Structures are given as C-alpha cells and as structure tokens.
C-alpha cells in the first residue's frame, strides 16, 4: 500500500506540473488548484474497495525558477470498513534553466511516518550527466544519465511538442520522490482539442474552475512510466490527462491495470506575475 501511494504521488508530481513563464514559447499560468480524488474502476480486492481524497497544488514563478508545493490525502477503505489514511507532502524548486533541483517529500500512513526524502540534484552545463544527492532518509547519491530532465523542463518540452504537432516524446525524468524516482517517461499526445469541444473532464469539474478554463485549446496526453535502465516492455503505471494551453490540467486518470483513480479539479486560482 505504501509503495502504491508513493507511485500515485509521483504521478501527480510529473503529471500536473505545468506552470510559470520561461524561455519556452508556451504562455503558461502559475496557479493554485485543488483536485478531488475518487476510485474510477476496480478496487474490489482484499486490500481496498474504495478510494477518496484531495490534492492541493501550488505552482509559482519565483523569478529564478519555479516552486511546487503539494499536499495529498488519500483514504483507502477496506472491505471490513477499516480506513487507511495516507498523506503526502512534496515541495521543490527548479532553476529556470533546468540545471538545478531541490526537493523534499514526506509520507505517512495513519500518522505513522513511511518515508522522508530530502536532497538536491544538478546537471552539468553540457547536459552530459549529473548527480542527485540525498540527505534523507540517509546520505546517498545516484548518477543521472545524459539527457536527464527535471519535471518542469520535461513538461514544458511536452507541451511545446504538442503545440508543434508532435505525437510521441520519450525522455528520462528525475522527480525527487526517492532513490527510485528516475524514470523513462514516454508521452503520447493526441490531436489538439478546439475550445468549442468540451471533454468530460472539464464538464464534470466544478463550475467555477471549469469556467476559468473555457475558451482554451487543449491536448490529450498519455504518459507511461518505466524504471530507468531495466529494459521493461510494460510500464509500471500510466497516467492519462488533458493539458490546457495555459498549462492547467482539469483532470487526470491514474491507471494501474486492475484499478484506476480519477482526479478532477474543483478549485482554481491564478497567481499574479512576479515582480522580478
């Protein structure tokens, strides 16, 4: 259960972080959002029969980079009625040029600490590699291969790829959620959705949040996550979401094969541009 919940957190870190302004041509919006989490399908196992929860996300432009703060609470209800309360907190800063990344993560189950991660990562100027150094849970480091991206730069690149009409993009991404958070991520991008066409995720969302997203183009995206360097032909998990041209995702589905969780936006507000 703890490993699964950590993977859910990883998906939110990688799948909903589109924000800020940068050298990229995409005109993206720093924002604060709240998502409602529900079991979409499956879940009829001995471990749990239902899942509910909330995710708070705050993404901001701080001039020299971007900050992300996330809090996730997920309640897994078992067949006997017993509930398991999982909480996650993640915060990070990524430099504007994508070469530096600082991160902290904390997860608990029923208020008992599961894992605490803290560290920083750097890529060399030529992008021929880098290193991630952890101070928690213990002093350690992992080498990052050439071409590794941190979450913000990867997601800017994905949206740029979509705007240019690209369909497939595969990159190595380090998310900072643990010493196993280097993944090969393949993004599959669908055709642009015109503002006049309103998919289910927007129509099902809270009216005030969906109203703030109307009139924007969007793209459906599916991302598959593979462990780096293991040559697996099947992904560990997949996430399906839609990204608006301003970088906000109104919803996402987390697909684990035998069950899936849906997150729908219920509150959205935009940050004012920073005075740099």
C-alpha positions as CSV (number, residue, x, y, z in Angstrom):
1,X,0.0,0.0,0.0
2,X,2.8,2.4,0.9
3,X,4.6,1.8,-2.4
4,X,1.4,2.3,-4.4
5,X,0.6,5.6,-2.7
6,X,4.1,6.8,-3.4
7,X,3.6,6.0,-7.1
8,X,0.4,8.0,-7.0
9,X,2.3,10.9,-5.6
10,X,5.0,10.5,-8.3
11,X,2.3,10.7,-11.0
12,X,0.9,13.9,-9.5
13,X,4.3,15.4,-9.4
14,X,5.0,14.5,-13.0
15,X,1.5,14.8,-14.4
16,X,0.1,18.1,-13.1
17,X,3.1,20.4,-13.1
18,X,2.7,22.8,-16.0
19,X,3.2,26.4,-14.9
20,X,5.2,29.6,-14.8
21,X,6.8,31.7,-17.6
22,X,10.1,30.9,-19.1
23,X,12.2,30.9,-22.3
24,X,9.7,28.4,-23.7
25,X,7.2,29.8,-26.1
26,X,4.2,28.3,-24.3
27,X,2.3,31.0,-22.3
28,X,1.7,29.1,-19.1
29,X,0.0,30.3,-15.9
30,X,1.2,29.9,-12.3
31,X,-1.7,28.7,-10.3
32,X,-3.1,27.1,-7.2
33,X,-5.6,24.2,-7.5
34,X,-7.5,21.6,-5.5
35,X,-8.4,18.2,-7.0
36,X,-11.0,15.8,-5.8
37,X,-9.7,12.1,-6.0
38,X,-12.0,9.1,-6.5
39,X,-11.8,5.5,-7.4
40,X,-12.6,5.3,-11.1
41,X,-12.6,1.5,-11.6
42,X,-11.5,-1.7,-9.9
43,X,-10.6,-1.8,-6.3
44,X,-12.5,-5.0,-5.4
45,X,-9.5,-6.6,-3.8
46,X,-8.8,-7.7,-0.3
47,X,-6.8,-4.6,0.3
48,X,-9.3,-1.9,-0.5
49,X,-12.8,-1.4,-2.1
50,X,-12.9,2.4,-2.4
51,X,-10.6,5.4,-2.5
52,X,-11.4,9.1,-1.8
53,X,-9.1,12.0,-1.3
54,X,-8.0,15.6,-2.1
55,X,-4.9,17.1,-3.6
56,X,-3.7,20.7,-3.1
57,X,-1.2,22.0,-5.6
58,X,0.5,25.4,-5.6
59,X,2.8,26.2,-8.6
60,X,4.5,29.6,-8.7
61,X,7.1,31.6,-10.6
62,X,9.8,32.9,-8.2
63,X,11.9,34.7,-10.8
64,X,15.0,32.5,-10.6
65,X,12.9,29.3,-11.0
66,X,9.7,27.6,-10.1
67,X,8.4,26.3,-6.8
68,X,5.9,23.5,-6.3
69,X,4.0,22.6,-3.1
70,X,1.7,19.6,-3.0
71,X,-0.3,18.0,-0.2
72,X,-2.2,14.8,-1.0
73,X,-4.6,12.9,1.3
74,X,-6.0,9.6,0.2
75,X,-8.3,7.3,2.2
76,X,-8.4,3.7,1.3
77,X,-11.5,1.9,2.6
78,X,-11.2,-1.9,3.1
79,X,-14.0,-4.5,2.8
80,X,-14.4,-4.6,6.5
81,X,-14.9,-0.8,6.7
82,X,-11.5,-0.1,8.1
83,X,-9.9,3.0,6.6
84,X,-6.2,3.6,5.8
85,X,-5.3,7.3,5.8
86,X,-2.3,8.2,3.6
87,X,-0.8,11.7,3.5
88,X,1.9,13.1,1.3
89,X,3.7,16.4,1.2
90,X,6.1,17.4,-1.6
91,X,7.9,20.6,-2.3
92,X,10.5,21.5,-4.8
93,X,12.4,24.3,-6.5
94,X,13.7,24.0,-10.1
95,X,16.0,26.6,-11.6
96,X,14.8,28.5,-14.7
97,X,17.5,26.9,-16.9
98,X,16.6,23.4,-15.6
99,X,20.0,22.6,-14.3
100,X,19.3,22.6,-10.5
101,X,16.6,20.9,-8.5
102,X,15.9,20.8,-4.7
103,X,13.2,18.6,-3.3
104,X,11.6,17.3,-0.1
105,X,9.0,14.6,0.3
106,X,7.2,13.2,3.4
107,X,4.6,10.4,3.5
108,X,2.6,8.9,6.4
109,X,0.0,6.2,6.9
110,X,-2.4,6.7,9.8
111,X,0.0,9.4,11.0
112,X,3.0,7.0,11.1
113,X,6.0,8.1,9.1
114,X,6.6,5.9,6.0
115,X,9.3,7.8,4.3
116,X,11.1,11.2,4.3
117,X,13.2,12.3,1.4
118,X,15.3,15.4,1.0
119,X,18.1,16.3,-1.4
120,X,19.2,18.3,-4.4
121,X,20.3,17.4,-7.9
122,X,22.4,19.1,-10.5
123,X,23.0,18.7,-14.2
124,X,26.3,19.7,-15.7
125,X,26.3,22.6,-18.2
126,X,26.7,20.4,-21.2
127,X,23.9,18.1,-20.1
128,X,26.1,15.0,-20.4
129,X,25.0,13.8,-17.0
130,X,24.5,14.9,-13.4
131,X,24.1,13.7,-9.9
132,X,21.3,13.6,-7.3
133,X,22.4,13.8,-3.7
134,X,20.1,12.8,-0.8
135,X,20.5,14.0,2.8
136,X,17.4,12.0,3.9
137,X,16.5,9.2,4.6
138,X,20.3,8.7,4.5
139,X,23.3,10.3,2.8
140,X,23.5,8.8,-0.7
141,X,23.7,9.8,-4.3
142,X,22.8,8.5,-7.7
143,X,24.2,9.4,-11.1
144,X,21.9,10.9,-13.6
145,X,22.5,9.9,-17.3
146,X,23.0,12.3,-20.1
147,X,19.7,13.9,-21.2
148,X,18.0,13.7,-17.9
149,X,15.3,16.3,-17.3
150,X,13.7,17.6,-14.1
151,X,9.9,17.8,-14.0
152,X,9.3,21.4,-15.1
153,X,11.6,21.3,-18.1
154,X,10.2,17.9,-19.2
155,X,6.6,19.2,-19.0
156,X,7.4,22.4,-20.8
157,X,9.0,20.3,-23.5
158,X,6.0,18.0,-23.7
159,X,3.6,21.0,-24.2
160,X,5.9,22.6,-26.7
161,X,5.9,19.2,-28.6
162,X,2.1,19.1,-28.5
163,X,1.9,22.7,-29.9
164,X,4.2,21.8,-32.7
165,X,2.1,18.9,-33.7
166,X,4.4,16.2,-32.2
167,X,2.8,12.9,-31.1
168,X,5.5,10.9,-29.2
169,X,8.2,12.1,-26.8
170,X,10.4,9.9,-24.6
171,X,12.8,11.3,-22.0
172,X,14.5,10.3,-18.7
173,X,13.0,12.3,-15.8
174,X,14.1,12.6,-12.2
175,X,11.3,13.6,-9.9
176,X,13.0,13.7,-6.5
177,X,10.5,11.4,-4.7
178,X,13.1,8.9,-3.7
179,X,16.2,7.0,-4.9
180,X,14.0,5.1,-7.4
181,X,12.5,8.3,-8.9
182,X,14.5,8.2,-12.2
183,X,12.1,7.0,-14.9
184,X,12.0,6.7,-18.6
185,X,8.8,8.5,-19.5
186,X,7.0,8.1,-22.8
187,X,4.4,10.7,-23.7
188,X,1.8,10.0,-26.3
189,X,0.0,13.2,-27.4
190,X,-3.4,13.3,-29.2
191,X,-4.7,15.9,-31.7
192,X,-5.5,19.4,-30.5
193,X,-9.0,19.8,-28.9
194,X,-10.7,23.0,-30.1
195,X,-12.1,25.4,-27.4
196,X,-15.6,24.7,-28.7
197,X,-15.3,21.0,-27.8
198,X,-15.6,20.3,-24.1
199,X,-14.4,16.8,-23.0
200,X,-15.8,15.0,-19.9
201,X,-13.1,16.1,-17.5
202,X,-14.0,19.8,-17.9
203,X,-17.8,19.3,-17.9
204,X,-17.5,17.1,-14.8
205,X,-15.3,19.6,-12.9
206,X,-16.5,22.3,-10.5
207,X,-18.3,25.1,-12.5
208,X,-16.0,27.9,-11.2
209,X,-12.9,26.0,-12.1
210,X,-14.1,24.9,-15.5
211,X,-15.3,28.4,-16.3
212,X,-11.7,29.7,-15.9
213,X,-10.5,27.1,-18.5
214,X,-13.1,27.7,-21.2
215,X,-12.0,29.1,-24.5
216,X,-8.6,27.4,-24.4
217,X,-7.1,24.8,-26.7
218,X,-6.0,21.5,-25.1
219,X,-4.3,18.2,-25.8
220,X,-5.0,14.7,-24.5
221,X,-1.8,13.1,-23.2
222,X,-1.0,9.6,-22.0
223,X,2.3,9.1,-20.1
224,X,3.8,5.7,-19.5
225,X,6.5,5.3,-16.7
226,X,9.2,2.7,-17.0
227,X,12.0,2.0,-14.4
228,X,15.2,3.5,-15.8
229,X,17.7,1.1,-17.3
230,X,15.7,-2.1,-16.7
231,X,14.5,-2.6,-20.3
232,X,10.9,-3.3,-19.3
233,X,8.5,-3.7,-22.1
234,X,5.5,-3.0,-19.9
235,X,5.2,0.3,-17.9
236,X,4.9,0.3,-14.1
237,X,1.9,2.6,-14.5
238,X,0.3,5.1,-16.8
239,X,-1.4,8.5,-16.4
240,X,-3.9,9.9,-18.8
241,X,-4.8,13.6,-18.6
242,X,-5.6,16.7,-20.7
243,X,-3.4,19.8,-20.6
244,X,-4.8,23.2,-21.5
245,X,-2.7,25.6,-23.5
246,X,-2.1,27.7,-20.3
247,X,-0.7,24.6,-18.6
248,X,-3.6,23.7,-16.3
249,X,-4.9,20.1,-16.2
250,X,-8.6,19.9,-15.4
251,X,-8.4,16.2,-14.6
252,X,-6.3,13.0,-14.8
253,X,-6.8,9.3,-14.6
254,X,-4.1,7.1,-12.9
255,X,-4.2,3.6,-14.5
256,X,-2.7,0.7,-12.7
257,X,-4.3,-2.0,-14.9
258,X,-6.6,-3.6,-12.4
259,X,-7.8,-0.3,-11.0
260,X,-7.7,3.4,-11.7
261,X,-8.1,6.7,-9.8
262,X,-9.5,9.9,-11.2
263,X,-8.7,13.4,-10.1
264,X,-10.9,16.3,-11.1
265,X,-10.2,20.0,-10.5
266,X,-12.7,21.7,-8.1
267,X,-10.9,24.9,-7.3
268,X,-8.5,27.1,-9.4
269,X,-7.0,30.5,-9.0
270,X,-4.1,32.1,-10.8
271,X,-1.1,33.8,-9.3
272,X,-0.1,37.3,-10.3
273,X,3.1,37.5,-12.3
274,X,6.2,38.1,-10.1
275,X,7.9,41.5,-9.8
276,X,11.3,40.4,-10.9
